[in-house]
Amino acid sequence: MITVIEESVHSPNQNQLLAALPAEDLQRLVPDLELVKLPLGKVIYSPGEQLRYAWFPTTATVSLHYDMESGESAEIAGVGNEGVVGILLIMGGDSTSSSATVQVSGYAYRLKASVLKQEFERAGFTQRLLLRYTQAIITEIGQTAACNKHHSVHQRLCRWLLLTLDRTPSNNLVMTQELVAYMLGVRREGITEVAGLLRNAGVISYNRGHIKVLQRKGLEAGACECYQVVRKELNRLYCQTV
């Protein structure tokens, strides 16, 4: 169940895509934006399910991933306050073969698919911004595929933790090693081994489903180049003049 709540300290500007919109464009959307609470593990959409909403996270983080017939899974991208879940809506797709699951609990603004499509079809700033974001998410998907093929579990875990940190307002992450292994598509034993090395080095601490990052620089040193590729693309999205 997704809870719709009243706004207090929350604002659409906590999502970078919404904050980047001109005031006039944002004001057209505000009456239709619903603030909702997303609990950990909530499935936002499943393969083949019709996409009825777009989701603009503010403090929540959502994992986009593929589930195999064997029950195994692997993340292809993540979405936090830098983006939107359901970007395929603007490309004419009303369903997808992937899944979207809440990775870090928090809040998001929900917008009806019809409203997003209508705004996109105005062919103004919103359209250009969403197309640039589509390029950024495609970059992340491609980089994740290359990373999973060529880099070690240690490098992949550091990359994943850094991207999650960038999308979360805290260095405390509520997630189990089982969940991390599931998202990365690796065995739990591999995550346990790498997490132990990072803990012994003073980079992270973890206990009962809580991971706390103590030294970000330690993660940056252990991550592969894939992290910077994704970050540069997202930074370009918001720095580029339209």
N, C-alpha and C positions, 0 to 999 in steps of 0.2 A: 504494500500500500504506500502511495506517495501522498504526503501531507502538504496541502496548500496552507500557507501561513500568512499572517499579516506582516507588512514591512515595518521595521523599526530602525535598526542600525544598518539595514540592508539597502543596497542601491544597485541599479543596473550598471552603473559605472564601475562596479567591482569586476565586471567582465570586460576584458580589454577590447574585444570586438565591438561591443555596444558602446564603450567609452570612446572609441575612435570615430563613431558616427557623428555627422553634423547634428546640431541641436534639433533642426527641423525634422531630419530623418528619424532620430531617436524618439521624438515626441509622437510621431505617428504610430510607433510600436508600443509605447509605454502603456496605453490602456489595455493592451492584449497580453502583456507580460505578467505571468503568474509566478510568484516566488514559491518554490517548493523545497522541502527537505528530502534529501536523498540518503537513505541508510546504506551502510556498507553491504555490498553483495546484491543490491537491488539490480535486477535485470531491466534495463530501459527498453531494449528491443532484442528480439531473437531472429534467427535466419528466416526469411520469408514473411515476416510479420510486417503489416502495413505501417509505415511511419506516419504517425498522426501529429507529431510535435517535433520541433527543434528545441534543443536544450542548451542554454548558455550558463555554464558553471561559474560560480563566484568563489566558493570555498571547497566544493566537491571536486573530485577527480574521477574521470570515467575511462575505463579501459575498452578499447576496440579490439576484438580478438576473434579467432576462428576456432571452432570446436570440431574435432575429428570424430569419426564414427567410433573410434577406440575409446573415446572419453577424454583423450588428451586435448590440450589447448595451447595456443600461443598468441601472445599479444602482437598486433600489427602497428598500433599507435595508441597514444593516450591523449585525452583532452581535459584541460583544466580551465582556469580563468582566462587563458589566452585564446580560446576558441569556442566552437559550437559542435554539439553532437547532432548528427542528422544532416550533414552538409550535402548528402546525395539528393536531398529534396530539390535543390536548385538546379540539379542536372537532369531532372525529369524522372528520377528513380523514386518510387514509393515504397520500395522494400530493398533489402540487402541480404547477402549471403553470410554476413558476419554478425557478431553479437556485440552489445554494449552493456557493460556491467560496472556498477559503482565500485571503484577501487579504494577511494578515500571518502568517507561520509562527509556531508556538508550540504551546501545550498546551491540552487541553480534557478534560473528564470526559464520558464517553459513558454513556448510560443507556438500557436497553432500553425500547422504546415501551410494552410491556405493563406495565412497572413504573411508568412515569410516569402512565399512564392509571389504574392501580389507586390510586395516591396521590391523583390528582386527584379520583377518585370518592368519596374519603372525605369530601369536602365540608367540609374544614377550612381551616386557614390557607393551606396550599399551594395549594388551589384559588383562593382569593381573590387570592393573590399572582400566580399565573400569569394570571388574568383581567386584573389591573391591568397586567401586562407586555404582554398582548395589546393593550390599549388604547394603550400607549406605542408599540408597533411599528406599529400602524395609523396613529397620528399621524405617525410618521416617514415612512411610505410616502406618505401624503397630502401632507405638506410637501415631500417630494422631487419629487413630480409638479408641484406648484405652482412650486417653485424652478426645475425644468428648463424650465418654460414662460415664466417671467417674468424670470429673473435672468441676468446675464452669465456667461460662462465664468470670469471672474476671481472673481466672488462665489461661484460654485459650487465652484471649486477650493479656495478658502479655507475654505468650509463643510465640504467633504469632508475636508480635511486636519485641521481641528480635531476633527471627530468621530472620525477615525482615531486622532489623538493621545490623545483621551479614553479610547480602548479599548486603548491600547498602553502598556506600562510604560517606554517609551523615546521620545526625540524623534528617533531614527534609524529611518527607514522604508525597508525594502528593497522597492523597486518601481520599475518603469520608467515612463517617460512614456507608453509604449504601453499599459501596464496601466491607468494612471490615465484615459487617454482612453477606453479600452474601458469602464471602470466608469461614467464620466460620460456616455457616449454622444455624445462629441464627436470632432472630428478631432484627430489628434495635433498638427498644426500649431498649433491653438488652445492646447493645453496647453503646448507649447514656448514660445509667445509669452508666456503669463501667467507660467510658471515663470521665464522670463528676467527679467521685470519684478520678480518677488518676489526673485530672487537679487540683482539690481542694487540693490534697496532694502535688502539685508541681512537679509531676512526668512527666507530659506531658502538652503541650498546643495545642490547635487546633482551626482553624479558616478557614472557606470556603474551605474545602477540603485539608487542610494542617495539618498534625500532626507533632509536633516537640517533640522529647524526650529530657527532661531536666535532668532527673536523671535515668540513666541506673540501678543503684542499686535498685531503687524503683520498677522497672519492675522485676528484679531478685528476689526481696523479694516476689512479688505477683505471680510469675509463679510457676507452678507445676514442679515435677521432670522430666516431659517429655522433657523440654528444654535441660537439661543437658544430658539426654540419647542420644538425637539426636546430640548434639554438640560433645560428646565424640566419637561417631561413626564416625563423619566427621573428627575429629582430628586424630583418629586412621588410617583413610584412608591415610592421608598424612605423618604420622609419622612412619608407619610400613615399615620395610625394606623388599624389594622384592628380 
